[in-house]
């Protein structure tokens, strides 16, 4: 699927990508039920959810799962509350698509996240077309699913 006017999508976790950051996240999760809703959507107990990996393959742009300490300076300007989903437009500007409250509404469901994303992308005027792509992330490989049209 092709997203008109976009270069890439970023799912930004409310956790640091360091070993220490991972440990702190898991301790916070176990002791205080402090989960990152983006993490709950994208990952199961040990790795990325297969259904999420498959869904990411639907996009013709790279979909990056990144931690808060891995954000570009420009992305930080729009991703002020985490977790979130933002896109980089063709002109290099970043735009927030989903904030923490919207990701919370998905309640860890890949299917619900898909509905939220479709609605937001339609609202923002981005169009779709069929493609076969490789999602670019350290956790995933090739994934292909049918596209949807708006």
RODO-2510 file (C-alpha; in nm, 4 decimals, decimal comma):
residues 150
     n   res          X          Y          Z
     1     x     0,0000     0,0000     0,0000
     2     x     0,1224     0,3470    -0,0816
     3     x     0,0693     0,6359     0,1535
     4     x     0,0538     0,9536    -0,0483
     5     x     0,2865     1,2265     0,0709
     6     x     0,4650     1,0218     0,3375
     7     x     0,8232     0,8975     0,3754
     8     x     0,7953     0,6916     0,6937
     9     x     0,5964     0,6115     1,0054
    10     x     0,7300     0,6010     1,3612
    11     x     0,5788     0,4132     1,6525
    12     x     0,7513     0,5698     1,9516
    13     x     0,7622     0,3715     2,2749
    14     x     0,7524     0,5342     2,6173
    15     x     1,0708     0,3511     2,7142
    16     x     1,4422     0,3789     2,6476
    17     x     1,6096     0,1345     2,4099
    18     x     1,9083     0,0665     2,6346
    19     x     1,9516    -0,2470     2,8449
    20     x     1,8886    -0,0325     3,1527
    21     x     1,5798     0,1148     2,9865
    22     x     1,4414    -0,2313     2,9132
    23     x     1,4989    -0,3423     3,2725
    24     x     1,3330    -0,0282     3,4106
    25     x     1,0351    -0,0778     3,1784
    26     x     0,9834    -0,4396     3,2883
    27     x     1,0165    -0,3512     3,6579
    28     x     0,7670    -0,0663     3,6139
    29     x     0,5342    -0,3013     3,4284
    30     x     0,5509    -0,5749     3,6947
    31     x     0,5383    -0,3604     4,0072
    32     x     0,3191    -0,0699     3,9055
    33     x     0,1250    -0,2032     3,6065
    34     x     0,2906     0,0806     3,4153
    35     x     0,2779    -0,0374     3,0579
    36     x     0,3461     0,1482     2,7363
    37     x     0,0322     0,1137     2,5230
    38     x     0,2391     0,1098     2,2023
    39     x     0,4437    -0,1802     2,3442
    40     x     0,1216    -0,3655     2,4319
    41     x    -0,0045    -0,3233     2,0757
    42     x     0,3149    -0,4252     1,8983
    43     x     0,4674    -0,6867     2,1275
    44     x     0,3711    -1,0020     2,3094
    45     x     0,5672    -1,1450     2,6027
    46     x     0,8868    -1,2119     2,4043
    47     x     0,8748    -1,0531     2,0597
    48     x     0,6730    -0,8520     1,8123
    49     x     0,3222    -0,9903     1,7602
    50     x     0,3008    -1,1757     1,4259
    51     x    -0,0247    -1,0002     1,3387
    52     x     0,1429    -0,6635     1,3920
    53     x     0,4408    -0,7642     1,1778
    54     x     0,1975    -0,8678     0,9055
    55     x     0,0029    -0,5420     0,9293
    56     x     0,3220    -0,3353     0,9023
    57     x     0,3899    -0,5090     0,5721
    58     x     0,0780    -0,3433     0,4338
    59     x     0,2488    -0,0041     0,4261
    60     x     0,4706     0,0957     0,1324
    61     x     0,6676     0,3242     0,3620
    62     x     0,9065     0,2077     0,6310
    63     x     0,7399     0,1628     0,9700
    64     x     0,9914     0,2074     1,2497
    65     x     0,9405     0,0937     1,6080
    66     x     1,1664     0,3228     1,8089
    67     x     1,2275     0,4112     2,1711
    68     x     1,2066     0,7633     2,3096
    69     x     1,5859     0,7925     2,3279
    70     x     1,6143     0,7090     1,9562
    71     x     1,4011     0,9961     1,8204
    72     x     1,5339     1,2563     1,5773
    73     x     1,5283     1,6140     1,7071
    74     x     1,2578     1,7063     1,4545
    75     x     1,0408     1,4126     1,5613
    76     x     1,0727     1,5162     1,9264
    77     x     0,9040     1,8457     1,8396
    78     x     0,5755     1,6695     1,7525
    79     x     0,6115     1,3588     1,9720
    80     x     0,5931     1,5487     2,2984
    81     x     0,3687     1,2981     2,4795
    82     x     0,4506     0,9300     2,4613
    83     x     0,3787     0,6731     2,3399
    84     x     0,2659     0,7961     2,0002
    85     x     0,2575     0,7342     1,6268
    86     x     0,3935     1,0017     1,3942
    87     x     0,4727     1,0233     1,0249
    88     x     0,7450     1,1947     0,8288
    89     x     0,5934     1,3693     0,5290
    90     x     0,7583     1,3935     0,1868
    91     x     0,8719     1,7480     0,2673
    92     x     1,0586     1,6219     0,5762
    93     x     0,8099     1,7607     0,8286
    94     x     0,6732     1,5367     1,1018
    95     x     0,3081     1,5077     1,2003
    96     x     0,1529     1,3377     1,5010
    97     x    -0,1138     1,0805     1,4125
    98     x    -0,1986     0,9062     1,7398
    99     x    -0,1206     1,0191     2,0924
   100     x    -0,1164     0,8270     2,4215
   101     x    -0,4921     0,8435     2,4805
   102     x    -0,5712     0,7073     2,1343
   103     x    -0,3187     0,4260     2,1741
   104     x    -0,4680     0,3448     2,5161
   105     x    -0,8069     0,2989     2,3453
   106     x    -0,6607     0,0166     2,1366
   107     x    -0,6184    -0,1769     2,4635
   108     x    -0,3268    -0,3783     2,3244
   109     x    -0,5245    -0,4923     2,0193
   110     x    -0,3527    -0,4876     1,6802
   111     x    -0,6939    -0,4945     1,5128
   112     x    -0,8159    -0,1917     1,7082
   113     x    -0,4889    -0,0072     1,6338
   114     x    -0,5452    -0,0796     1,2651
   115     x    -0,8940     0,0761     1,2834
   116     x    -0,7600     0,3824     1,4638
   117     x    -0,4785     0,4239     1,2093
   118     x    -0,7079     0,3842     0,9091
   119     x    -0,9470     0,6437     1,0476
   120     x    -0,6665     0,8894     1,1210
   121     x    -0,4984     0,8411     0,7829
   122     x    -0,8314     0,8961     0,6065
   123     x    -0,8948     1,2038     0,8213
   124     x    -0,5520     1,3434     0,7250
   125     x    -0,6101     1,2773     0,3532
   126     x    -0,3462     1,0100     0,2873
   127     x    -0,4335     0,7599     0,0102
   128     x    -0,3544     0,3919    -0,0328
   129     x    -0,2571     0,1594    -0,3129
   130     x    -0,1219    -0,1968    -0,3273
   131     x     0,2469    -0,2687    -0,2711
   132     x     0,4765    -0,5372    -0,1391
   133     x     0,7339    -0,4020     0,1007
   134     x     0,9731    -0,4955     0,3716
   135     x     0,9099    -0,3322     0,7066
   136     x     1,2330    -0,1922     0,8424
   137     x     1,2849    -0,2730     1,2064
   138     x     1,5209    -0,4858     1,4057
   139     x     1,2290    -0,7090     1,5064
   140     x     1,0710    -0,7962     1,1723
   141     x     1,1043    -0,9263     0,8205
   142     x     0,8890    -0,9447     0,5101
   143     x     0,5134    -0,9271     0,5548
   144     x     0,2380    -0,8897     0,2968
   145     x    -0,1350    -0,8431     0,3416
   146     x    -0,4106    -0,7078     0,1175
   147     x    -0,4390    -0,3319     0,1111
   148     x    -0,7437    -0,1230     0,1810
   149     x    -0,8580     0,1774    -0,0209
   150     x    -1,0021     0,5049     0,0984
***
